[in-house]
């Protein structure tokens, strides 16, 4: 006789159903786990043996074989402990095997029989919902599984509680889905004195989901501005929160199973490696760009990141996803993030005050770390000048994040209504996601604005991508005003955010002949 219970394996955010089979046969006493397990799965037999001993049960002196099918799929992680333990209890006659068949089970079993949290419970819950199954998981993961919808969730603190539940001596209440607390509480734009132009650029970036680069000397408030961007972004839609939760679940980042309504803000250190940013490693884990899905990826000290890591951002910025190709697997993660970066104009940071002793060579060498193709993918480039002592002595600004957020929400609602009407089933929600064909329909400027854009594109030698990004920004500026057509003033302001060189104009060759600055 063979006892069976289902569980899952993960390949990125893809769920692969795995059947756990346990049989007890005559022969020399042994406990073997087969089915291409990794080290953590192979060690589950020792954890299960100790957990059953803590319940007062001893394994029979026979040959025990646990098979994880399909056998050609690599099984990774400690969440296979619970299905192996439950199938073994069913084979020993402690649990009714027929009642375990409608469930998916996953969880790590401690030596004392308690259940510890594991990653991927939300994905397993969604897979159970599509198969009309229930799910058995640790108590600490119950809130995460409850987000899967109409799924029976048995969230137990220990193996003993599961046994008592199926025997009818203990009732485990269904868990409730919970939301995480907002992380940007207390961060208000009213704390930033001066920098009105930078605040305007931040508002435009939030309204249209545009990428933003802030350039300024040390202490000018670039990081302070970026940290306040989540406070003016709209909350996650339910489907966006669920999509982000799937990534956080497989990465083990859902604390107490709580889904977030606030958009993520990831700010990795500039020493981050290429796999840390885009994903990878032995188990092809999601990287920072996927953990920032539907939110903000803030790269402070942009030129200090490795060149390979920065160049790897180019494709995800265009496609909204990242494919991690390794010899042992190919995994695709969503990566629709908003890039916000900050940098000094040169290595010493004092180019703007003309105090750099090696200008302009210092700035040229420092800025050359950012390639032209990556720079072309940045919609808004804003100079953040140093804050004077007079600005610091002024009272706090009258307008804070609440007022800016109301305008951003209004602009986002106009975009949603427009793209729902124009695109239908196409997943476009913000101006930053619109392609060139769609922009010609929704962001076609008036005659004066088109003439200005054509002259500027020729004079500034804008690429096709740069041309369309100017249109995207102009469309966002019109949405912030509540205007339907894109006017000349919108094109003019959008062009002011495009810049071919980060050097001060007095140090640019031929700067006097350029009327766009």
C-alpha positions in Angstrom: 0.0 0.0 0.0 1.2 3.5 -0.8 0.1 6.7 1.0 -0.1 9.9 -1.2 -0.4 13.6 -0.7 0.3 16.5 -3.1 2.7 19.3 -2.7 4.4 21.7 -5.1 7.8 22.7 -6.4 8.7 26.1 -7.7 10.4 27.3 -10.9 10.5 31.0 -10.5 6.8 31.9 -9.9 5.7 28.9 -11.8 4.2 26.1 -9.7 4.8 22.5 -10.5 2.6 20.0 -8.8 4.5 17.2 -7.0 3.0 14.0 -5.6 4.5 12.7 -2.4 4.4 8.9 -2.1 5.4 6.9 1.0 5.5 3.2 1.3 6.7 0.9 4.1 7.9 -2.5 3.0 9.8 -5.4 4.6 13.6 -5.3 4.5 16.5 -3.8 6.4 15.4 -0.7 8.4 16.0 2.4 6.3 14.4 5.7 5.5 15.1 6.9 1.9 13.9 10.0 0.0 14.1 9.7 -3.7 12.9 11.9 -6.6 15.9 14.2 -7.2 15.9 15.9 -3.8 18.5 18.5 -2.9 20.4 18.5 0.4 17.6 20.2 2.4 15.0 17.7 1.2 17.2 14.7 1.8 17.7 15.9 5.4 14.0 16.0 5.9 14.0 12.3 7.0 15.9 13.2 10.1 13.6 16.1 11.0 10.5 13.9 10.4 12.0 11.1 12.4 12.6 13.4 15.4 9.2 15.1 15.1 7.4 11.8 15.1 9.4 10.7 18.2 8.3 13.9 19.9 4.7 12.8 19.3 5.4 9.4 20.9 5.6 7.6 17.6 8.5 5.5 16.5 9.2 4.5 12.9 8.6 0.8 12.2 11.8 -1.3 11.8 11.2 -1.7 8.1 12.2 -0.1 4.8 10.6 3.3 4.3 10.7 5.0 0.9 9.4 8.5 0.1 9.2 9.3 -3.6 8.7 12.8 -4.9 7.1 12.6 -8.4 7.9 13.7 -11.1 11.4 12.3 -10.4 13.1 14.4 -13.1 12.2 17.8 -11.5 14.7 19.1 -8.9 13.1 19.4 -5.4 14.5 22.2 -3.4 13.6 23.6 0.0 12.5 22.5 3.4 8.7 22.8 2.6 8.7 19.1 1.6 9.0 18.1 5.3 5.3 18.4 6.0 4.0 16.3 3.0 6.5 13.6 3.7 5.5 13.5 7.4 1.8 13.5 6.6 2.1 10.7 4.0 4.2 8.7 6.5 1.5 9.2 9.2 -1.1 8.0 6.7 0.9 5.0 5.8 1.3 4.1 9.5 -2.4 4.4 10.0 -2.4 7.5 12.2 -4.1 9.6 9.6 -6.8 8.7 7.1 -5.0 8.7 3.8 -8.2 9.3 1.7 -8.9 12.6 3.6 -5.4 13.9 2.7 -5.8 13.5 -1.1 -7.8 16.8 -1.6 -5.0 18.9 -0.1 -1.7 20.4 -1.0 0.7 20.4 1.9 3.9 22.4 2.5 5.9 23.4 5.6 9.1 22.8 7.5 8.9 20.4 10.5 10.9 21.2 13.6 12.4 18.5 15.8 9.7 19.0 18.4 6.9 18.6 15.9 6.1 22.3 15.4 5.7 23.8 12.0 7.9 26.6 10.7 7.1 29.1 7.9 8.4 28.5 4.4 8.4 30.5 1.2 5.9 30.1 -1.6 2.7 29.5 0.3 0.8 32.2 -1.6 1.8 30.6 -4.9 0.8 27.2 -3.6 -2.6 28.6 -2.4 -3.3 30.0 -5.8 -2.4 26.7 -7.4 -4.7 24.9 -5.0 -7.5 27.4 -6.0 -7.1 26.5 -9.6 -7.3 22.8 -8.8 -10.2 23.2 -6.3 -8.0 21.8 -3.6 -7.3 22.8 0.0 -4.0 23.6 1.5 -2.2 22.6 4.7 0.5 24.9 5.9 2.1 26.3 9.1 0.1 28.6 11.3 2.5 31.5 10.5 1.8 31.1 6.8 -2.0 30.9 7.2 -2.6 34.6 6.5 -0.6 34.3 3.3 -2.6 31.3 2.0 -5.8 33.0 2.8 -5.2 35.5 0.0 -5.7 32.8 -2.5 -9.5 33.2 -2.3 -12.0 30.4 -1.9 -9.6 27.8 -0.7 -9.9 25.7 2.5 -6.8 26.5 4.5 -5.7 24.3 7.4 -3.0 26.4 9.2 -1.6 24.4 12.1 1.0 25.2 14.7 2.3 21.6 14.8 1.9 18.1 13.5 -0.1 17.1 16.6 -2.6 19.8 15.8 -3.1 18.4 12.3 -3.6 14.9 13.6 -6.2 16.1 16.1 -7.9 18.2 13.4 -8.4 15.2 11.2 -9.5 13.0 14.1 -12.1 15.6 15.1 -10.7 16.4 18.6 -9.4 19.8 17.7 -10.8 22.5 15.3 -8.3 24.7 13.6 -10.0 28.0 12.7 -9.5 29.4 9.1 -6.9 32.2 9.0 -7.8 35.7 7.8 -5.8 37.6 5.2 -3.9 40.6 6.6 -2.4 43.7 5.1 1.1 45.1 6.0 1.5 48.5 7.5 2.7 51.4 5.4 6.4 51.9 5.5 6.5 55.6 4.3 4.5 57.0 7.2 6.1 60.3 8.4 8.0 60.9 5.2 6.5 64.1 3.8 7.6 66.4 1.0 7.0 69.3 3.3 10.2 68.2 5.1 12.2 69.2 2.0 13.1 72.9 1.9 13.8 74.5 -1.5 14.3 72.2 -4.5 10.9 73.2 -6.1 12.1 72.1 -9.6 13.1 68.7 -8.2 9.7 68.3 -6.5 8.0 69.1 -9.8 10.0 66.4 -11.5 9.2 64.0 -8.8 5.5 64.7 -9.2 5.7 64.2 -13.0 7.6 60.9 -12.4 5.0 59.7 -10.0 2.0 60.7 -12.2 3.3 58.9 -15.3 5.5 56.1 -13.8 8.6 57.7 -15.5 12.2 56.9 -14.8 14.0 59.8 -13.1 17.7 60.7 -12.6 18.7 63.4 -10.1 22.1 65.0 -10.4 23.6 67.2 -7.7 26.4 67.7 -5.2 26.5 65.8 -1.9 23.9 67.0 0.6 21.5 68.5 -1.9 18.6 66.3 -0.9 18.5 63.7 -3.7 18.1 60.7 -1.4 15.6 62.6 0.8 13.5 63.3 -2.3 13.6 59.8 -3.5 12.6 58.4 -0.1 9.4 60.5 -0.3 8.3 59.2 -3.7 6.3 56.2 -2.3 4.3 58.7 -0.3 2.8 60.3 -3.4 2.3 57.2 -5.5 -1.2 55.6 -5.6 -1.7 52.4 -3.6 -1.5 49.1 -5.3 -4.5 47.7 -7.0 -5.7 44.3 -5.7 -4.3 42.4 -8.7 -1.0 44.4 -8.4 -0.7 43.6 -4.7 -1.4 39.9 -5.5 1.2 39.8 -8.3 3.8 41.5 -6.1 2.9 39.1 -3.3 3.6 36.1 -5.5 7.2 37.4 -6.0 7.7 38.2 -2.4 6.3 34.8 -1.4 8.7 32.8 -3.5 11.5 35.1 -2.2 10.4 34.5 1.4 9.7 38.2 1.9 6.1 38.2 3.1 6.2 38.9 6.8 3.5 37.1 8.7 1.8 36.5 5.4 0.8 40.2 5.0 0.3 41.7 1.6 1.3 45.3 1.0 -0.9 48.0 -0.4 1.9 50.4 -0.6 4.2 50.2 -3.6 7.6 48.7 -2.8 10.7 50.9 -2.5 14.0 49.0 -3.0 17.3 50.8 -2.5 20.2 48.3 -2.9 23.7 49.4 -2.0 26.0 50.2 -4.9 28.1 47.1 -4.2 25.1 44.9 -5.2 26.2 42.2 -7.7 24.5 41.4 -11.0 22.5 38.4 -9.6 21.4 40.5 -6.7 19.9 43.1 -9.0 18.4 41.0 -11.8 18.0 37.6 -10.0 19.9 34.4 -10.1 22.0 32.2 -7.8 21.7 28.5 -7.4 17.9 28.6 -7.1 17.4 31.5 -9.5 15.8 33.8 -6.8 14.2 37.1 -7.8 16.5 40.1 -7.7 15.9 43.7 -6.6 14.2 44.6 -9.9 11.6 42.0 -9.4 11.1 42.8 -5.7 10.5 46.4 -6.9 7.8 45.2 -9.3 5.0 47.8 -9.5 7.1 50.1 -7.3 10.4 52.0 -7.2 14.0 50.9 -7.6 16.2 53.6 -6.2 19.9 53.4 -7.2 21.9 55.9 -5.2 25.4 56.7 -6.4 24.5 55.4 -9.8 28.0 55.4 -11.4 29.3 53.4 -8.5 27.3 50.3 -9.5 29.2 47.8 -11.7 28.9 48.4 -15.4 27.5 44.9 -16.0 24.8 45.3 -13.4 23.7 48.6 -14.9 23.7 47.3 -18.4 21.5 44.4 -17.3 18.7 46.8 -16.5 18.3 47.9 -20.1 16.1 45.0 -21.2 13.8 44.9 -18.1 13.2 48.6 -18.4 11.7 48.1 -21.8 9.9 44.7 -21.4 8.8 44.8 -17.8 10.2 41.3 -17.1 13.5 39.6 -16.7 14.6 36.1 -17.9 17.2 34.5 -15.8 18.9 31.8 -17.9 21.1 29.3 -16.2 22.5 25.9 -17.2 20.0 24.1 -14.9 16.9 26.2 -15.7 15.3 29.2 -17.3 13.1 31.4 -15.0 11.2 34.5 -15.9 10.1 37.1 -13.3 7.9 40.2 -13.7 10.0 43.4 -13.4 7.8 46.4 -14.1 9.6 48.9 -11.9 10.1 52.6 -11.9 13.8 53.5 -11.9 14.9 56.4 -9.7 18.6 57.2 -9.6 20.8 59.8 -8.0 24.4 60.7 -8.7 27.0 63.4 -8.1 28.1 65.3 -11.2 31.7 64.1 -10.7 33.7 62.0 -8.4 34.4 64.8 -5.9 30.8 66.0 -6.2 31.7 69.7 -6.5 31.5 70.3 -10.2 28.4 72.5 -9.9 30.2 74.9 -7.6 33.2 75.0 -10.0 35.3 73.8 -7.1 36.5 70.6 -8.9 40.2 70.9 -9.6 40.1 68.4 -12.5 37.0 69.7 -14.3 35.8 68.8 -16.9 37.8 65.6 -17.2 36.7 64.4 -13.7 33.1 64.7 -14.8 33.6 63.1 -18.2 35.3 60.1 -16.7 32.8 59.7 -13.9 29.7 60.1 -16.1 31.1 57.8 -18.8 30.2 54.9 -16.5 26.6 55.3 -17.6 26.2 54.1 -21.1 24.3 56.0 -23.7 21.6 53.3 -24.2 20.9 53.2 -20.5 20.8 57.0 -20.3 18.4 57.0 -23.2 15.9 55.0 -21.2 15.7 57.6 -18.4 12.7 59.9 -19.0 13.5 62.8 -16.6 16.9 64.2 -15.8 16.9 66.9 -13.1 19.7 68.9 -11.7 19.4 69.3 -7.9 21.4 72.3 -6.9 22.9 72.7 -3.4 20.6 74.1 -0.7 21.6 77.5 0.6 21.5 78.5 4.2 18.7 80.9 3.4 16.5 78.0 2.2 17.2 76.1 5.3 16.1 79.0 7.5 12.7 79.3 5.7 9.6 77.8 7.3 8.4 74.4 6.0 6.6 74.5 2.6 2.9 74.9 2.7 2.3 72.0 0.2 3.1 68.5 1.4 2.8 65.0 0.1 -1.0 64.9 0.5 -1.6 67.7 -2.0 0.8 66.3 -4.5 -0.6 62.8 -4.1 -4.1 64.1 -4.9 -2.9 65.5 -8.2 -1.0 62.3 -9.0 -4.1 60.2 -8.3 -6.2 62.4 -10.5 -3.6 62.1 -13.3 -3.4 58.3 -12.9 -7.2 58.0 -13.0 -7.3 59.9 -16.3 -4.7 57.5 -17.7 -6.5 54.5 -16.5 -9.8 55.6 -18.1 -8.0 56.5 -21.4 -6.1 53.2 -21.7 -9.1 51.1 -20.7 -11.1 52.8 -23.5 -8.3 52.7 -26.1 -6.4 49.5 -25.3 -9.1 47.1 -24.2 -7.2 43.9 -23.2 -3.7 45.3 -23.5 -2.1 45.7 -20.1 -1.3 49.5 -20.2 -2.0 51.5 -17.1 0.4 54.5 -17.2 1.9 56.7 -19.8 5.3 55.2 -19.2 4.0 51.8 -20.5 2.6 53.2 -23.8 4.4 52.2 -26.9 5.1 54.4 -29.9 2.0 53.3 -31.9 -0.3 54.0 -28.9 1.4 57.4 -28.3 0.6 58.6 -31.8 -3.0 58.1 -30.9 -3.3 59.3 -27.3 -0.4 61.9 -27.2 -0.5 63.5 -30.6 0.5 67.1 -30.0 -1.1 70.2 -31.5 0.5 71.7 -34.6 2.7 74.1 -32.7 3.8 71.5 -30.3 4.6 69.0 -33.1 6.6 71.6 -34.9 8.6 72.3 -31.7 9.1 68.6 -31.1 10.4 68.0 -34.7 12.9 70.9 -34.5 14.1 69.8 -31.1 14.4 66.1 -32.2 16.6 67.2 -35.1 18.7 69.7 -33.2 19.2 67.4 -30.1 19.5 64.3 -32.3 16.9 62.4 -30.3 16.7 58.7 -30.9 13.3 57.1 -31.7 13.1 56.1 -28.0 14.0 59.6 -26.9 11.3 61.0 -29.2 8.6 58.8 -27.7 9.7 59.4 -24.2 9.3 63.2 -24.7 5.7 62.4 -25.9 5.1 60.3 -22.8 6.2 63.0 -20.5 4.2 65.6 -22.4 1.1 63.4 -22.1 1.7 63.1 -18.3 2.1 66.9 -18.0 -1.2 67.4 -19.8 -2.9 64.8 -17.5 -1.7 66.7 -14.5 -3.4 69.8 -15.8 -6.5 67.9 -16.8 -5.9 69.0 -20.5 -6.9 66.6 -23.3 -4.7 67.8 -26.2 -0.9 67.9 -25.7 0.0 71.6 -26.2 3.2 73.3 -27.0 3.9 74.2 -23.4 3.8 70.5 -22.5 6.3 69.6 -25.2 8.6 72.5 -24.1 8.6 71.3 -20.5 9.1 67.7 -21.5 12.1 68.7 -23.6 13.6 70.5 -20.6 13.9 67.2 -18.9 15.9 65.6 -21.7 19.6 66.2 -21.7 22.4 64.8 -23.8 25.2 65.7 -21.4 25.5 66.0 -17.7 28.2 68.6 -17.8 27.4 72.2 -16.8 26.6 74.2 -19.9 29.7 76.4 -19.5 31.9 73.3 -19.9 30.0 71.8 -22.9 31.5 72.4 -26.3 29.2 74.5 -28.4 26.9 75.2 -25.5 26.2 78.8 -26.7 24.7 77.4 -29.9 22.1 75.3 -28.2 18.9 77.2 -27.6 17.3 74.3 -25.6 19.1 75.1 -22.3 
